[in-house]
Every structure is written in C-alpha cells, then in structure tokens.
Amino acid sequence: MMEMKNLVEQFPAQIEAAIAIGKHLKISETKEPVGNVLICGLGGSGIGGTIISELAFSHAGVPVNATKGYSIPSYINRDSLVIISSYSGNTEETLACMHAALNKGATIFCITSGGKVEQLAKEKKLDHVIIPAGMPPRACLSYSLVQLIFLFINYKLLPENSVADLENSVVLLKKEENSIKQIAKKLAADLHGKTPVIYCTTYYEGVAIRFRQQLNENAKVLCWHHVIPEMNHNELVGWAGGNENIAVVLFRDPTEFERNNHRIELNKEIISKRTPHFTEIFSKGNSQIEKTLYLIHLGDWASVFLAQLRGVDDMEVNVINFLKGELSKK
C-alpha cells in the first residue's frame, strides 16, 4: 500500500508528468475574451484555485476568484471561464457549481480523474483534462495546479514563461530535496505537542492554507493561519492570550515588500513575549511559482514527519469518509 511519504517524495516527478499532460491540453477557442474566472473545488482539489489566483494577481487583466461551496456568484455569465476541479469527479458541492455554470452559459473547463464530472463533460462536450487516478486528492495538487497554470497561460492570464518556471521548479526541488527534508524534520519537531499557528505575507496565503490542510489530514492536528499585514489589524491583539503551547510558523519570501519586513520584525517582538516557538521558513527560487512549490513541498514533508512523531496514520481520513457516507444517504 502506498504511504504518504512516498507520494510526497514523488512531488517533483509528478510536476514533470503534469507538465507533459499540460503541453497537450486541448482547449477550444472562445469567440469573446474571458471577462472573469472562477475556480470551483474543495480540499485537495480546491487549494489550487486559491494558489493560482495569487500567482495570476499581478498579470491577469480580469478578476480571478475561487469558490468552496455549492453555489457560484451571480456575476457568472457567458463571458465567464468556470474551472471545475474535482479529483474524484464526484464532489457534490463542485458538481452543483458545474450545473449552475452550465445554466449560466459559461465556458467550462474540467480537471478530474473521472467520476460524474468526466461523464458530464463528455455529455456536454466540455473541454476537460483527465489526471492520474487512485491517489488521495491532497497528494495530487501537482497535477491539478499545473493544469491550471497551462490553462491560464492559454487565456493569457499568466505569462508564457510560466512553463519555464515550472520546469525550473522541478530542478530546484530535486536539488534541494535533502535540505528540504532536514528543515521539515526540524519544523515537525518544533511543532510536536503544540498548536501550530501559520503566518505568511500577502499572495502566499495559498501556501499557508495548504500547510494547514496537510497538518489536519496527515498529522491529525488542529491549527490556524493568518496573513500579514491583515493580522496586524486584528489577530495580533489576540496574542495577549497567547502561551508557550503555541508554535508559530512564518513562511517568508526573501523579496518581500519592505514594509512587510518591518512588520514581521515587530510581530516577532510582540509574539516572542508569549511563546519562544517561532520558526521562519524562507522560500527558494527565482519566480513566484518556484517559491510557492518549494514551500508547499517543504510543508508537505513537515506534515508527514509530524504524523510520524505523533504515531498516527497519515493516509487515513475516516471521518471524511464517514461524513460523505452519511451525506449520500439523503
């Protein structure tokens, strides 16, 4: 049986395989330019939507949003590009969004490994891509995110050199693999027995959410995240109730906005009065895509190492399976 550590280890190879798939995407031409983009998906299938919206923030000339529920915004119309991302193809919330987008006449593109999404895409003759099946959705972010990047390049929402950034990411991750594991092991040890609090700066929230989700599912721990500078206007005051059982992880970019650097130093000064556990993880890479994938891979490893320290099965998600089983009865 495949273990999560094996799946995490395959992350760079998965990106390579996903690039090969992406280079053969078949995308129909649209008569009118895309007016807005909506990515529909949840959990491991949905986090790519959050990440791609951040990657495209400074390049896309139209709004890019992600939704994590049963409905789509009222502004969705024939000028919209709606991306349906469901690894299993049977996520009920995402299927509801898919039907709503069809009723609105939106352009739809589907990313799935099969299920009802694939069936409906073929029935309605929708553009879609099939990614490898048989793995937990959270272990296939590389496949879905890379397809999103290729799709965004096609619609000129990301620059064409984003493919080179993906290829450079593979080189970076392979080169840094041992270092990544060492940093991740130390991070896991720092988090063991404590409540993790994850911070990042603007446009890296997808990385923080991904790490939170991986800690939830792999290590079976509760934690929370927030973003600088927004947390300076609310959560920072809450640190008056902080304590040494909380361990802070701050994901950083060496080229952060100057004012954020100053904020971070002040945050550390304030938080360190409540807990000595404050770890900074700096990204590596020359592009936002490289830096994002580096931090994701490191966080994934840390979640696996923390699961080992806690003696829990990083593959099982019995409570989610129970929930889905109960929901299917009604």
Secondary structure by P-SEA (a helix, b strand, c coil): cccaaaaaaaaaaaaaaaaaaaaabbbbbbcccccbbbbbbcccccaaaaaaaaaacccccccccccccccccccccccbbbbbbbcccccaaaaaaaaaaaaaccbbbbbccccaaaaaaaaaccccccccccccccccaaaaaaaaaaaaaaacccccaaaaaaaaaaaaaaaaaaaaaaaaaaaaaaaccbbbbbbbcccaaaaaaaaaaaaacccccccccccccccccccccccccccccbbbbbbbbccccaaaaaaaaaaaaaaaacccbbbbbbbbcccaaaaaaaaaaaaaaaaaaaaaaaccccccaaaaaaaaaaaaac
